[in-house]
Structure formats: structure tokens, C-alpha cells
Amino acid sequence: MTQRIETREQAIDFLFGRINYERVDAEAYSTSDFKLDRMRQLLELMGNPHERIPAVHVAGTKGKGSTCSMLASILQASGYRCGLYVSPHITEFEERFAVGGIHPTSLELVELVNRLLPIVARMDNLPGRMQPTYFELATALAWQYFVDKKVDIAVLEVGLGGRLDSTNLCCPVVTVITNISRDHTHVLGSTVHQIAYEKAGIVKTGIPMISGVTHADALEMIEQTCLARNSPFKLLGRDFQLVERRIDDRGNSEIDATTTTANWCRMPVVLRGPHQASNATIALAVVDELRQLNWRIPEESVRHGLERVEWPARVEVVSHQPTVVIDAAHNWESARALVAALNEIPTTGKRILVFAATKDKDVAGILRQLLPEFDTLILTRYLDNPRGVSLGELSAIVESITTRPAHLAADPVSAWQLARRLASPDDSIVVTGSFFLVAELRARIIGETG
């Protein structure tokens, strides 16, 4: 008989004790470690909760989480019970799934995990590497939570790639690929074309696809996949348009956009950075598609939803004097977007960078984007994950790019404390490079500066 879990701590320990590819070096696994048969079996033993809920399924190298958060907020403002599933979490595991913006309580999480225990025990004894992983169990918990809360629709962010991702077992009414560039190359492939193949795996027969992809090789792959699966395909810049973006002197922005059946004027975009205008336009195109499928989403609800979007650690300004920005940029494209966003945040002093990185990332590419924009560099290594790049390696990469010296801090807290000592009220401190760095520092920074 499976032993019952009594506390949240036991539930988290159980989940974190599973195979967790978010905490394993990329060289230690490949696509052969991801198999939908395992997730399909898990869901079947649960009674196939994913088949009871329509979904909007969102993939992409960058922008997929922001787009998901916008869509969930819009659907909630329109009166729908909307489930949202994202990854990774920043501080607490429960951040990964919510209904109407409400995450499961500790008691609810314990109960959800207890309901899975007999199923996991049964699968653990099956041959053929059928033991459910951490991410698969997280996805299963989200589906069960959504069923329990009787959601009308779920918005799902792909964890990795798309074709073999646990979220790809869903029943979408619309699918989305925000954009595609090189990331997770060890698993997804070394070329944009190969990565696009993995992400295009979320295309479902007859289900409309909305995309913001610009790279020619990626676009060709997605269009071919949609054509083969008879899936209507709409592309940003061709079938729907970002007409204009305006930003005021306080950094607040709004957009005008056109989609298939609507003109959207002066729509607020509260997430910072020019790239969020494209994400918002994609979200509006999805809304247009849902409307054509008879979902009732009034324009005023769209406006209210966009005004209420919250998405932590994405160019998140958490305090002023000095200005402190937290961002989870972890590839060269997200670093470039961060720089563009920082240039729209009014500051007069120097910029201080607190940086840590993950082993399987293009660390040199990220730093080439960031280093010219900062006056002071503090390197560190996060503690709560073995994938962190060592200070020696980081320092060597920096020395290959610039002759400017860098401060070295043994841990994130020391790096943050040094940044505070070096910063004057007119300066800005930017903490970035990895979700894991942000996870270790965000609560402390907000506690000390909020």
C-alpha cells in the first residue's frame, strides 16, 4: 500500500525526488529521454483529464510565457474560469499552475500528490523506462487541478520544444508558436530548422496556428507542417499586424494592431520592452481566433485583461533609488530583448550587472549582448542547482570578450550585497542570466527593497 503524504514539504520532496531535467546537465540526456508514451499512460490512469478541457497551447523560444500570461488574464477578464500552466517556477512549485490567478494551497497540493501516488507506484514497476518524471508529474497535477476547479479553458506553456513535451497531450482550440531561435540545442537540434521541427510538433490537424516566427528556415518548417495537417496558419506581419507602439516618458506602452476581424486601438501593454508589443499582438490574434470559434471575449475585457497582466522576473522593476530590475534572460535573444527594454527605463546613473549562467547555454553570446550596456559587472554562481557555470569559467568567458575587470562573488546573496554597496540612488542594478539565479534572489531583493 502506498504511503500517504501528510505535509507540503513531503509533497515537494516527493516531486523533487523524481528525475528532473531542469536540474540535470544537458549532456546527460537527449530526446530519447522524452517519450509521450509515458505521459499518455499517466494521463490514462488518471482518467484522461486533458481530454475534458479545451486549451490554447503555446510554444516558442522566447515570449511564450508572456503570451500565456496575457491570454489567461484576458480570458479571466472575459468571465471564463481559465487554467494557466507555465514553467519553470521562480520561488515556489505552486507557481506553475493557477486557476483565475489562484495557485493551489498547501493542503490542495498535498491532496493532489496523494491522488497520484498509487498511479506513480504502478508506473514505476512497468518495464521500459516508464517512471514518470518531475515535469510529467507537474503537468499531471495541473490537469487534475484544472478538472477539480472546473475550468472552461486552459492556457499551456510548452516546457521544452513541443513535439515530445508533456503538454503536447492536450486538446487545443488554437496553437501558438511565438518565435524560434537557437536554445536547448543539445536536445532540440543545432539548427533553427531542427528546432522548428520540434516546436512544430504542437500543430494539430485542423486546429488553427498563430505565429510570430520570422526566421526563414523556421517559417518554412511551420508552414509545411500546417499545410500537411490542414491547419490554418496566420503569421505576424502578414496576416495580422502590429501597427504602432507608443511609449510615454515613464515607460508605459500601448499598441494599435489589426487582426483578421478586428482593429485594436490603444491596447495597454504593461510588460516592459519592445518585444512585448509583438507578444501582445500575437495574443490579440489568438483572441480573434477564439472569437471566431464562438468564445465571447469583449474588447473591454481584452483591455482590462492586458492591464492586469502580472509576469514576474521578466524585466521586472522591483524598486527605485536605485532602480532594481530582475529578468530571467537565459539566451542571446532574450538578452537582446532585455537590453532594448532597459533602454526604455529612465535612469541617469551607471548600470550594475549581477550575472550567473547555466552550463548548456550560449553564455558568450548572452554576455556579448549585455557587457557593452553595463558599467560594472558582478559574476556569481547560483547554489541550488548543479548546472551553474563556475566563477572560473564565467571569468574566462568575460576576459575573452572584454578587458574590463569583473567582480567575483561566491554566491548570489554576496553578489546582491556587493551590488547594493556599489550602487548610488541614480544607478540601476540588473539581476539576470538564469531562472535559477532569479529564483535564489528575487524574494530577498523584494524583501529588502519593497
BELGI-V526429 format. One record per pair of residues at least 24 apart in sequence whose ideal C-beta (glycine too) atoms are under 6 Angstrom apart, sorted by sequence separation. I is the first residue (numbers start at 0). GAP is how many residues later the second one is. D is the distance in whole Angstrom. If there is no record, write none. Layout:
BEGIN
i: {I | I}
gap: {GAP | GAP}
d: {D | D}
END
This chain:
BEGIN
i: {75 | 134 | 192 | 196 | 204 | 205 | 206 | 207 | 208 | 209 | 210 | 211 | 256 | 322 | 350 | 351 | 352 | 353 | 354 | 355 | 191 | 195 | 199 | 254 | 258 | 349 | 355 | 411 | 415 | 191 | 202 | 258 | 261 | 314 | 355 | 362 | 138 | 160 | 174 | 256 | 260 | 378 | 138 | 192 | 202 | 259 | 358 | 382 | 411 | 111 | 258 | 357 | 376 | 377 | 378 | 379 | 411 | 135 | 331 | 338 | 358 | 370 | 381 | 134 | 329 | 334 | 370 | 377 | 111 | 171 | 174 | 244 | 356 | 379 | 178 | 179 | 331 | 335 | 363 | 367 | 167 | 173 | 174 | 175 | 176 | 177 | 178 | 331 | 334 | 338 | 362 | 366 | 162 | 171 | 179 | 241 | 334 | 379 | 161 | 176 | 160 | 161 | 331 | 377 | 162 | 179 | 267 | 161 | 241 | 266 | 267 | 269 | 161 | 270 | 377 | 103 | 377 | 95 | 272 | 271 | 96 | 239 | 96 | 98 | 384 | 98 | 381 | 381 | 383 | 84 | 381 | 353 | 274 | 82 | 272 | 353 | 21 | 211 | 273 | 272 | 351 | 82 | 272 | 271 | 80 | 211 | 351 | 80 | 81 | 82 | 83 | 84 | 85 | 351 | 79 | 86 | 79 | 44 | 209 | 348 | 209 | 356 | 357 | 348 | 349 | 350 | 351 | 352 | 353 | 355 | 356 | 347 | 348 | 354 | 355 | 11 | 207 | 346 | 355 | 71 | 70 | 67 | 67 | 41 | 37 | 64 | 49 | 52 | 63 | 250 | 48 | 250 | 48 | 38 | 7 | 10 | 41 | 48 | 52 | 10 | 53 | 54 | 55 | 56 | 57 | 58 | 7 | 52 | 54 | 321 | 7 | 10 | 58 | 321 | 328 | 320 | 329 | 4 | 321 | 322 | 323 | 324 | 325 | 326 | 321 | 321 | 327 | 4 | 4 | 3 | 327 | 66 | 173 | 325 | 56 | 18 | 19 | 63 | 1 | 17 | 54 | 56 | 62 | 173 | 1 | 17 | 325 | 54 | 59 | 61 | 55 | 56 | 57 | 58 | 59 | 60 | 1 | 14 | 49 | 53 | 59 | 60 | 49 | 50 | 60 | 172 | 14 | 60 | 312 | 323 | 42 | 38 | 317 | 35 | 317 | 39 | 33 | 38 | 318 | 58 | 58 | 56 | 182 | 180 | 30 | 25 | 185 | 65 | 66 | 70 | 65 | 69 | 66 | 70 | 62 | 66 | 77 | 89 | 77 | 89 | 76 | 76 | 73 | 76 | 73 | 72 | 72 | 72 | 69 | 68 | 68 | 65 | 61 | 61 | 24 | 25 | 87 | 89 | 89 | 90 | 22 | 24}
gap: {24 | 24 | 24 | 24 | 24 | 24 | 24 | 24 | 24 | 24 | 24 | 24 | 24 | 24 | 24 | 24 | 24 | 24 | 24 | 24 | 25 | 25 | 25 | 25 | 25 | 25 | 25 | 25 | 25 | 26 | 26 | 26 | 26 | 26 | 26 | 26 | 27 | 27 | 27 | 27 | 27 | 27 | 28 | 28 | 28 | 28 | 28 | 28 | 28 | 29 | 29 | 29 | 29 | 29 | 29 | 29 | 29 | 30 | 30 | 30 | 30 | 30 | 30 | 31 | 31 | 31 | 31 | 31 | 32 | 32 | 32 | 32 | 32 | 32 | 33 | 33 | 33 | 33 | 33 | 33 | 34 | 34 | 34 | 34 | 34 | 34 | 34 | 34 | 34 | 34 | 34 | 34 | 35 | 35 | 35 | 35 | 35 | 35 | 36 | 36 | 37 | 37 | 37 | 37 | 38 | 38 | 38 | 39 | 39 | 39 | 39 | 39 | 40 | 40 | 40 | 41 | 41 | 42 | 42 | 43 | 45 | 45 | 48 | 50 | 51 | 52 | 54 | 55 | 56 | 57 | 58 | 61 | 62 | 63 | 64 | 65 | 66 | 66 | 66 | 67 | 67 | 68 | 68 | 69 | 70 | 70 | 70 | 71 | 71 | 71 | 71 | 71 | 71 | 71 | 72 | 72 | 73 | 74 | 75 | 75 | 76 | 76 | 76 | 77 | 77 | 77 | 77 | 77 | 77 | 77 | 77 | 78 | 78 | 78 | 78 | 81 | 81 | 81 | 81 | 83 | 84 | 87 | 89 | 90 | 92 | 92 | 93 | 93 | 93 | 93 | 94 | 94 | 95 | 97 | 98 | 98 | 98 | 98 | 98 | 99 | 99 | 99 | 99 | 99 | 99 | 99 | 101 | 101 | 101 | 101 | 102 | 102 | 103 | 103 | 103 | 104 | 104 | 105 | 105 | 105 | 105 | 105 | 105 | 105 | 106 | 107 | 107 | 108 | 109 | 110 | 110 | 111 | 112 | 112 | 113 | 114 | 114 | 114 | 115 | 115 | 115 | 115 | 115 | 115 | 116 | 116 | 116 | 117 | 117 | 117 | 118 | 118 | 118 | 118 | 118 | 118 | 119 | 119 | 119 | 119 | 119 | 119 | 120 | 120 | 120 | 120 | 122 | 122 | 125 | 125 | 126 | 127 | 127 | 128 | 128 | 129 | 130 | 130 | 130 | 140 | 143 | 145 | 148 | 152 | 156 | 160 | 174 | 205 | 212 | 212 | 213 | 213 | 215 | 215 | 216 | 216 | 219 | 222 | 223 | 223 | 224 | 227 | 228 | 228 | 231 | 232 | 235 | 236 | 239 | 240 | 242 | 245 | 271 | 272 | 334 | 334 | 347 | 349 | 352 | 352 | 362 | 362}
d: {6 | 6 | 4 | 6 | 5 | 5 | 6 | 4 | 5 | 5 | 6 | 4 | 5 | 5 | 5 | 4 | 5 | 5 | 6 | 5 | 5 | 4 | 4 | 6 | 6 | 4 | 6 | 6 | 6 | 5 | 5 | 5 | 6 | 4 | 5 | 6 | 4 | 5 | 5 | 5 | 6 | 5 | 6 | 6 | 5 | 5 | 5 | 6 | 5 | 5 | 4 | 5 | 4 | 5 | 5 | 4 | 5 | 5 | 6 | 6 | 6 | 6 | 6 | 6 | 6 | 5 | 5 | 6 | 6 | 6 | 6 | 4 | 5 | 5 | 5 | 5 | 4 | 5 | 5 | 6 | 6 | 5 | 5 | 5 | 5 | 5 | 6 | 6 | 4 | 5 | 6 | 6 | 5 | 5 | 6 | 6 | 5 | 4 | 6 | 6 | 4 | 4 | 6 | 5 | 2 | 4 | 5 | 5 | 4 | 6 | 5 | 5 | 4 | 6 | 6 | 6 | 6 | 6 | 5 | 4 | 4 | 4 | 6 | 4 | 5 | 6 | 4 | 5 | 6 | 4 | 5 | 5 | 4 | 4 | 6 | 5 | 6 | 5 | 5 | 6 | 5 | 4 | 3 | 5 | 5 | 5 | 6 | 5 | 6 | 4 | 5 | 5 | 4 | 6 | 4 | 5 | 6 | 5 | 5 | 6 | 5 | 5 | 5 | 3 | 5 | 5 | 5 | 5 | 5 | 5 | 6 | 5 | 4 | 4 | 5 | 6 | 5 | 5 | 4 | 5 | 5 | 5 | 5 | 5 | 5 | 5 | 5 | 6 | 5 | 5 | 4 | 6 | 6 | 5 | 4 | 5 | 5 | 4 | 6 | 5 | 5 | 5 | 5 | 5 | 6 | 4 | 6 | 5 | 5 | 4 | 6 | 4 | 4 | 6 | 5 | 4 | 5 | 6 | 4 | 4 | 5 | 5 | 5 | 5 | 6 | 6 | 5 | 6 | 5 | 6 | 5 | 6 | 5 | 6 | 6 | 5 | 4 | 5 | 4 | 6 | 4 | 4 | 4 | 5 | 5 | 4 | 6 | 5 | 5 | 6 | 5 | 5 | 4 | 5 | 3 | 6 | 5 | 6 | 6 | 5 | 5 | 5 | 5 | 6 | 5 | 6 | 6 | 5 | 5 | 6 | 6 | 5 | 6 | 6 | 5 | 6 | 4 | 6 | 4 | 5 | 5 | 5 | 4 | 5 | 6 | 4 | 6 | 6 | 5 | 5 | 5 | 4 | 6 | 6 | 5 | 5 | 5 | 5 | 4 | 5 | 4 | 4 | 5 | 4 | 3 | 4 | 5 | 5 | 5 | 5 | 4 | 6 | 5 | 5 | 6 | 3 | 5 | 5 | 6 | 6 | 5 | 6}
END
